């Protein structure tokens, strides 16, 4: 069974939403990243591919990266100016003070690992914007975000960090010790320490999910503030009276659990 942080968080918040999204696979309301956000991510990806043997990258090198990606995105002149302002702000805050340029382990990476819990094997997947060594000891995962958003609740954050840690430990055989969110529009950074407790939290919730699926428990809706951002609420009778009819359930296999 494929699992990601978003799947686990959805299951924890509302089992009915989980059933609609991942079992019934109903059409979701689209959520698209803005063109400016995509362009900034791509420019920073190019910038962090700067090889250490070429010395320390200057602000002009970041400008070259920005100008290189602009032709691939539909940005207004105002957005182009804003984007470059955000990147200058980022350079001053996170690059200019460094004593030495060290290449990251990876940029725009995807993670994949497997986990055996309760006799069930799960395939874990995720992605990140950048991965660094932290003082040569542990791993530091960095995500760029255009705008600040409310932090997830404590349990959702524990699930996300714990899942990252489980996957990266399998891939790199090193512990994930820190996760940072860089908010490009404000220059603000939120950093979180990753603990063994968070990995255990993830294991517990994966087991709970497995038991619920195997035992075919009812996936009752849970109404709350999270409903506002739910991408399948148009199919939820509890949230939307007269909700849209569910599409016919696909006959293909929706879930595969490997028993060992």
N, C-alpha and C positions, 0 to 999 in steps of 0.2 A: 504494500500500500504506500502510495506517495504521500509524504507529509511535508508541510512547510510551516513556518511561523504563522502565516496568515490563516492556514487551515486550523491550526491548534487554537489560535485566539478566537476565531469564529466559533468553533465548537464550544469553547469555554463561555463565550458571551451569549450565544443563542444556538441551541441544537437544531432548531427548525431552519435557521438560515444555513447552517452547515448542510443539512439534508437537501435543501433546495439548490445550493450552489454546487456541491460536490457529489451528491448522489443522483439527484434529478437533473443536474446540469442545465438549469433553466437559463435563458438569455438574461445577462446582467446589464444593468444600466452602465454605460461606458464611463470609465474614469481615465482620462488621458493626461499625461504629463504635458505641461506647457512647452512650447517650442523654445522659450528662453531657458527653461530648466534643462532640457535635453542638450541644448548648445553648450551651456556651462559645464555639464557633466563631460561632454566630449572634449572640450578644450582642456579641462583638468586631466582627463585621461591621457591626452597627447603630452601635456606638460610633464606628467610624472613618468613618462617613458624616456625622459631625458637621461642619457647614460652618464654614470658617474665619471667615466674617464675623460669626459669633455669639460670637467670642472663644474663650477657652481652656476646654475641657470639664473639669468638676470630677468628683470621685469620685461625687457624687450622680447625675450624668448617666450614668455607667457602671452605677450601681445601677438606674436607670430602664430601661436597656437589658436588664439581667439579668431584672428583674421582668416586662418585656414578653414575653420569649421563653419564660418558664417554663410558660405554659399550653399550649405546643405540644409539650412533652416529658414523658415519664413518669419523674419523678425522686422519690426518697424525700426525706423531710425532711433526712436526713443529707447526701444528695447536693446538695440546694439550699444547705445551709450550706457544704459543701466548695467548691462552685462559686463562691460569693460570696467565700470566703477566697482562692481562686486568683486571682480577678479583682482583688481589693484588692492582692494581692501583685504582680500584673502592673502595675497602675497605678503603684504606688510605684517599681517598677524601671524602667519604660519610658515613663512619661508625666509624672509629677510634676516631674521635673527639667528638662523641656524649657523653653526660653526662649520658644518660639513654636509655635503649633499649625499644622501644615501638612497639608492634606488629602492622602491617598495618591492615587496615580494610579488605582488600582483595588482593589477588595476582592472576594474570592471569584471570581476571574477564571478564564477558560478561554483557553488559548492554542492557536493553530492556524497552521501555516506549511507551506510546501512546500520540498523540497530535491531537487535533481537530482544524483545520484551514479552514476557508472558507466553512464550511459544510462538509469537508472531514476528515476522521480519518486516521492518519498515524501511522504505527508501526515503531518506531525508534530503531535501533540496533547499537551496537558498542562493542569494546573490549579495554582492557587496561592491562598493565603489573603489575601495583601496584597502590593502592589507600590508602592514608594516611589522617589522620587529620592534619590540618595545625594550630598549636598553639591552638588546641581545638576549633577553630572557624569555619573555612571552610574546604573544601576538597582539597587535593593536588593529582593530577593524574600524575603518572610517567610512561614514556615509555622508554625502553632500545633499543638502536639502535647500531648495530655493527660499522658502519662507518658513518661519517658525510655526509650529502647530502644537496643540495641547499634547503633553506627554501622555503616553498610554498609561493605564492603571498599573499598579505594581505587579499584579499577576501577569498581565499581558507582556510587560517588560521582562519579567523573569523568564517567561516562555521564550521570547525572542532571543535573549542573551544566552540562555541555556542551550537552545537549539544550535545557535552559532558555535558555541563552545564544543558541543558534541561532534559537529561536522568537521570543524577545523582541526581538532585533535586527531581525528582519523587521517586527515589528508596530510598534515604537517608534523604529526607526532609532537606537537607543542601545545601548551595551554593558551587559550585566549584569556588575556587578563584585563583588557580594556576595550570598550566600544565608545566611539565619539561621533556625535552628529554635528556637522558644521553647517550653520545656517548662513547661506551666502548673502542674502539680502541685508542682514543685520550685523554680520560678523560675529555673532554669538555662537558659542560652542557648549554643548552638553556632553559630559563624559560620564561613563558608568563603569564601575569595577565589576568584573565578572567573578562569581563565587561558585564553589562546588555545590552549594545549596540550589542554585538555579538549574544546574544540570539534573539534580535529583527531582526538582519540581517538574521539569520537562518529562522525565521518565514516568513520573506518576500520572501526568495528564495524558501521555500517550497510552499508557495501560488502561486508563479510564475510557479513552476513546475506543480502544480495541474491544473492551468488554461491552460497551454500549452497542457497537456495530455487530459483534458476533451474537449477542443476546437479543438483538432486534428490539431494543427499548424504544418507547415512543419519543419522538423528537419534538417536544413541545416548545412553542415560542417563548422567548423571554423579552418582555417589553422594557425598554429603557432608553437612555440618551443615545446609545449606539445605533438605534433604529434610524436616526437622521442620516447616517452615512452608509446604511445598508444598501447594497446594490441589487437586492432581490426583494425589497419590501413591497414592490408592486404585486407580488404573488402571495403576500402574507395577509390572511383574513383577519388576524388579530390586530394588525397595525393599520390595514387599509380596508375598511368595509367595502364590499363589492370589488375585491381584488381580482386581478386578471386570472383567467382560468389557466391552470398548469398545462404546459404542452404535454403531448403524449410521451410517456416514459419510453426511452430508447430500449430496444430489445438487446442491445449489446451489453456485455458484462461491464458493470460500473466499478467493481471493486475486486481486487485479487489479494488475498491474504495467504502467505506461504506458511504453512504449519511445519514445525520442525520438532 
